[in-house]
Amino acid sequence: MAHMQDELDEELDEERVDDYIDNVWSELPTDEDVQDRLTAAHISGFWDADGTFTIDDSHNYRPKAILTQSNAAFLRLVRHAAPFAANSFNIYRNQSPNPNPGLFSHGSDSYRLECEGGAVRSVIAALKPFLVRKAYVADLVDTWANPATPAAARTEDLLQCIHKQQKREIAEEDYQEAGAASAHAYIPLSRLTLGQAAAVYGGDGWSWEDTLRYIAGLFDGDGCVFIKDTGHGKIGGDSQLELMAKITQPGCKDLLRTIRNVLHYGKLQGGGSELYFRGADVGTFWEEVVKPYSVLKVHKYATMFKLCFNSTSSMSVSPWSPGPGPYLWGLRINCRWDEHGKQHGVNWATALNEWTGLDKPEWAQ
């Protein structure tokens, strides 16, 4: 293992690094222009992943809009995003940080962006045209928060619908219990296809760009990009490193199915709860969705796809080949060995800095 660690620590190819800095990193969002990506469509996708609208029945039944994230700097960006310019958000640290943050997380702390009271209705108004999974609960909370709603209409049944419906897989009994007129009203998946149709035929409503921004926001919230050794190579043999991306939605498989149908690529796995991008799809997803519209994960995706894998999605090489070859680049971003042969996790941003001298933005994950 010491031999492999020596190779991992060798100087990387300067031409490759310079090309990445000049032609890839320079095109990624910075502190100065990242706000342009935080449109209502993107934030709605992120809200469908990590946000909620609710009624706090422990505090005088106050309506709340809450977005949870481990990266407080990202929440500060959202707080000042154009759709929310006039709203009053606060950022709080959650009382119970995640004790198992994982290798690539921003940290063990968890934060929430929170708005309450009458201001919640303006948040819902800003996001409502682009929400999908949380569209119906937003309507229910808006009804509760509307001063024109009679007190008699704020029933226990309505309160229970608000608390329960977000956790359900879309099914006939779910939307009937919630009081929606149809499954289309409960989770309006057709909004995604409106963008697809607009790209072909033109029309009002969602544009194709809105659809891609929404998917980028959902990926920023419930997606990941990672490297997996699928070859299980042994000493003297080849090993296969593969770069993959995925979006996970166990509570709304129909949303992933619709995204797959709209994009025309990706593969549903895990019983339909995971949408994987593998092979050529890794590059297509990068070019169409992540590169132009992602905020939270575009820098990590760029580092893995464009620098580590040099615009390919898999490598079949010997782990014992001399020099810092593609296998070692991929391996370095996952782990390194100490003098005792023990593996240690390496955060992608740490590896990026060691390779290139670049620092990720504080709000990137």
C-alpha positions in Angstrom: 0.0 0.0 0.0 2.9 2.4 0.6 3.8 2.0 -3.1 0.3 3.1 -4.1 0.3 6.0 -1.7 3.6 7.2 -3.2 1.9 7.2 -6.6 -1.1 9.0 -5.3 1.2 11.8 -4.0 3.0 12.3 -7.3 2.7 15.6 -9.1 -0.3 15.6 -11.3 -0.1 16.4 -15.0 0.2 20.2 -15.1 -1.3 20.4 -18.6 -4.4 18.6 -17.4 -4.7 20.7 -14.4 -4.2 24.0 -16.3 -6.8 22.9 -18.9 -9.3 22.3 -16.0 -8.7 25.6 -14.4 -8.8 27.6 -17.7 -11.7 25.8 -19.4 -13.9 24.3 -16.8 -13.4 26.0 -13.4 -13.5 29.4 -14.9 -17.0 28.7 -16.3 -18.5 27.6 -12.9 -20.6 30.0 -10.8 -18.8 32.3 -8.4 -19.9 34.4 -5.4 -20.6 37.3 -7.8 -23.0 35.5 -10.2 -24.4 32.5 -8.4 -27.6 34.4 -7.4 -28.6 34.3 -11.1 -29.0 30.5 -10.8 -31.4 30.8 -7.8 -34.6 31.2 -9.8 -38.0 30.2 -8.5 -37.8 27.0 -10.6 -34.5 25.9 -9.1 -35.5 26.8 -5.5 -38.8 24.9 -6.0 -36.9 21.8 -7.1 -34.7 22.1 -4.0 -37.8 22.7 -1.8 -39.4 19.6 -3.2 -36.3 17.8 -2.0 -35.5 19.3 1.4 -38.2 21.9 2.2 -41.6 21.8 3.8 -44.7 23.9 4.5 -46.4 23.1 7.7 -48.5 24.3 10.6 -46.8 24.4 14.0 -49.6 23.2 16.3 -47.3 23.6 19.3 -47.0 27.4 18.7 -50.5 28.8 18.2 -50.9 26.9 14.9 -48.5 29.2 13.1 -47.8 28.5 9.4 -44.1 27.9 8.6 -42.0 27.5 5.5 -38.8 25.6 6.3 -35.8 24.6 4.1 -33.1 22.3 5.8 -29.5 21.9 4.7 -26.1 21.1 6.2 -24.5 24.1 4.4 -25.5 27.3 6.1 -23.8 29.4 3.4 -26.1 28.0 0.8 -29.1 28.8 2.9 -27.9 32.4 3.1 -27.8 32.6 -0.7 -31.4 31.3 -0.8 -32.4 33.8 1.9 -31.4 36.7 -0.4 -32.5 35.1 -3.7 -34.7 37.3 -6.0 -37.9 35.4 -5.4 -37.6 36.0 -1.7 -36.4 39.6 -1.7 -39.3 40.9 0.4 -39.6 38.0 2.8 -38.4 37.6 6.4 -36.3 34.4 6.7 -34.2 33.4 9.7 -31.5 30.8 9.8 -31.2 28.5 12.8 -28.9 25.6 13.8 -30.9 22.5 14.5 -30.6 21.2 18.0 -29.7 17.6 17.0 -26.8 17.6 14.5 -26.3 14.5 12.4 -23.9 12.2 14.4 -23.0 10.4 11.1 -22.4 13.1 8.6 -20.8 10.9 5.9 -17.7 11.3 3.9 -18.8 14.0 1.5 -21.1 16.0 3.7 -20.4 19.7 4.4 -20.4 18.9 8.1 -22.3 17.3 11.0 -24.3 20.5 11.7 -27.8 20.9 10.2 -29.4 24.3 9.6 -32.8 25.4 8.6 -34.1 28.5 6.7 -37.4 29.4 8.3 -40.2 31.8 7.7 -43.4 31.9 9.7 -46.7 33.7 10.0 -48.2 35.8 7.3 -44.9 35.9 5.3 -45.3 32.2 4.5 -48.0 33.1 2.0 -45.7 35.2 0.0 -43.1 32.4 -0.1 -45.8 30.0 -1.3 -46.8 32.6 -4.0 -43.3 32.9 -5.2 -42.7 29.1 -5.5 -46.2 27.8 -6.3 -45.9 28.0 -10.1 -43.0 25.6 -10.0 -43.6 23.2 -7.0 -44.5 19.6 -7.9 -44.1 17.2 -5.0 -44.9 19.9 -2.4 -47.5 21.8 -4.5 -50.6 20.4 -2.7 -49.3 20.9 0.9 -48.4 24.5 -0.1 -52.0 25.0 -1.2 -53.3 23.5 2.1 -51.0 25.7 4.2 -51.9 28.7 2.1 -55.6 28.0 2.8 -54.9 27.7 6.5 -52.8 30.9 6.6 -55.3 33.0 4.5 -57.0 35.5 6.8 -60.1 35.1 4.6 -60.4 31.5 5.5 -63.2 31.0 8.1 -62.0 29.7 11.5 -64.5 26.8 11.1 -62.6 25.7 8.0 -59.3 25.2 9.9 -60.3 21.7 11.0 -58.4 18.9 12.6 -58.8 16.9 9.4 -57.1 19.7 7.4 -54.3 19.9 9.9 -53.7 16.1 9.7 -53.7 16.3 5.9 -51.0 18.9 6.1 -48.9 16.8 8.5 -49.3 13.5 6.7 -49.6 14.0 3.0 -46.0 15.0 2.2 -44.8 11.5 3.3 -47.0 9.6 0.9 -46.4 7.9 -2.3 -48.8 9.3 -4.9 -51.8 6.9 -5.0 -55.5 7.3 -5.4 -56.3 6.9 -1.7 -53.7 9.5 -0.8 -55.1 12.4 -2.8 -58.7 11.4 -1.9 -57.8 11.5 1.8 -56.1 14.8 1.4 -59.2 16.2 -0.3 -57.6 16.9 -3.7 -59.9 16.7 -6.7 -57.5 14.4 -8.6 -54.0 12.9 -8.6 -53.1 15.7 -11.0 -54.0 18.3 -8.3 -52.2 16.3 -5.6 -48.8 16.1 -7.4 -49.0 18.1 -10.7 -46.4 16.0 -12.6 -47.7 17.5 -15.9 -45.9 20.7 -15.1 -42.6 19.0 -16.1 -44.1 17.9 -19.4 -45.4 21.4 -20.0 -41.8 22.5 -20.3 -41.0 19.7 -22.7 -44.0 20.7 -24.8 -43.1 24.3 -24.8 -39.6 23.5 -26.1 -41.3 21.8 -29.1 -44.5 23.7 -29.7 -44.1 26.9 -27.7 -46.6 28.1 -25.2 -47.3 29.6 -21.8 -46.4 28.2 -18.4 -43.2 26.4 -17.8 -40.4 26.7 -20.3 -37.9 23.9 -21.1 -35.3 26.0 -19.2 -37.7 26.0 -16.2 -37.9 22.2 -16.3 -34.1 21.8 -16.4 -33.7 24.4 -13.6 -36.2 22.5 -11.5 -34.4 19.2 -12.1 -31.1 20.8 -11.1 -32.7 22.1 -7.9 -34.0 18.6 -7.1 -30.6 17.1 -7.8 -28.9 19.7 -5.6 -31.2 18.6 -2.8 -31.7 14.9 -3.3 -29.0 14.0 -5.7 -25.3 12.9 -5.5 -22.4 12.2 -7.8 -20.0 9.5 -6.7 -17.3 7.0 -7.8 -17.7 3.3 -7.5 -15.3 0.5 -8.0 -17.5 -1.9 -10.1 -14.6 -4.2 -11.3 -13.4 -5.4 -7.9 -9.9 -5.8 -9.3 -7.2 -7.8 -7.6 -3.5 -7.4 -7.5 -2.1 -7.9 -11.0 -5.6 -7.5 -12.6 -7.6 -4.6 -13.8 -10.2 -2.7 -11.8 -13.1 -0.7 -13.0 -13.9 2.7 -11.6 -17.2 4.2 -12.7 -18.6 7.7 -12.2 -22.3 7.9 -11.5 -24.9 10.4 -10.5 -28.4 9.8 -9.2 -31.5 11.4 -7.7 -33.3 9.6 -4.9 -37.0 10.0 -4.2 -38.4 7.0 -2.3 -41.5 9.0 -1.4 -42.5 10.0 -4.9 -41.4 7.5 -7.5 -43.8 9.0 -10.1 -41.7 12.2 -10.0 -38.5 10.3 -11.0 -40.4 8.4 -13.7 -41.7 11.7 -15.1 -38.2 13.2 -15.1 -36.8 10.1 -16.9 -39.5 10.4 -19.5 -38.9 14.1 -20.0 -35.1 13.8 -20.3 -35.2 10.7 -22.3 -32.2 9.3 -20.5 -31.3 7.9 -17.1 -32.3 4.5 -15.6 -34.7 3.9 -12.8 -33.4 1.5 -10.1 -34.2 0.6 -6.5 -37.8 -0.2 -7.3 -38.1 3.1 -9.0 -36.9 5.2 -6.1 -33.6 6.1 -7.7 -32.8 7.6 -11.1 -29.3 6.8 -12.1 -27.1 8.5 -14.7 -24.4 6.2 -15.9 -22.2 5.8 -19.0 -22.9 8.5 -21.6 -25.7 9.8 -19.4 -23.2 11.2 -17.0 -21.9 13.6 -19.6 -25.4 14.4 -21.0 -26.7 15.2 -17.5 -23.7 17.4 -16.9 -24.1 19.4 -20.1 -27.9 19.8 -20.0 -28.6 20.2 -16.3 -25.7 20.4 -13.9 -23.3 22.7 -15.7 -25.8 25.4 -16.6 -28.2 25.3 -13.7 -26.8 23.5 -10.5 -25.7 25.5 -7.5 -24.8 23.3 -4.6 -23.2 20.4 -6.5 -21.8 21.8 -9.8 -18.3 22.2 -8.5 -18.1 18.6 -7.1 -19.6 17.2 -10.4 -17.0 19.2 -12.4 -14.1 18.0 -10.3 -15.1 14.4 -10.6 -16.2 14.3 -14.2 -14.0 16.8 -15.9 -10.8 16.6 -13.8 -10.8 13.2 -12.2 -12.3 11.2 -15.1 -11.2 13.6 -17.8 -14.8 13.7 -19.4 -15.3 10.0 -19.4 -17.5 7.9 -17.1 -15.4 4.8 -16.4 -11.8 3.6 -16.3 -10.5 0.1 -16.7 -6.9 0.1 -15.7 -4.4 -1.6 -13.5 -4.3 -0.1 -10.0 -0.5 -0.8 -10.0 0.3 1.0 -13.2 3.0 3.7 -12.8 2.2 7.3 -12.5 -0.9 9.2 -11.4 -3.2 7.5 -14.0 -7.0 7.7 -14.1 -7.4 5.0 -11.6 -5.3 6.8 -9.0 -7.1 10.1 -9.7 -10.4 8.4 -9.1 -9.1 6.5 -6.0 -7.6 9.6 -4.5 -11.0 11.4 -4.3 -12.4 8.5 -2.3 -9.6 7.4 0.0 -5.9 7.4 0.8 -3.7 5.1 2.8 -1.6 5.8 5.9 1.7 4.1 6.7 -0.1 1.2 8.2 -2.1 0.5 5.1 -5.3 1.8 6.5 -7.8 3.7 4.3 -9.0 7.2 5.2 -11.7 9.2 3.5 -10.7 12.3 1.6 -13.3 15.0 1.0 -13.4 15.9 -2.7 -12.7 19.6 -2.0 -9.6 18.7 -0.1 -8.4 16.5 -3.0 -9.2 19.4 -5.4 -7.1 21.8 -3.4 -4.2 19.4 -3.2 -4.3 18.8 -7.0 -4.9 22.3 -8.2 -4.6 24.8 -5.4 -8.3 25.8 -6.0 -10.8 26.3 -3.1 -14.4 25.5 -3.5 -16.9 28.3 -2.8 -18.2 28.2 0.8 -21.7 27.5 -0.5 -20.7 24.5 -2.6 -21.1 21.0 -1.3 
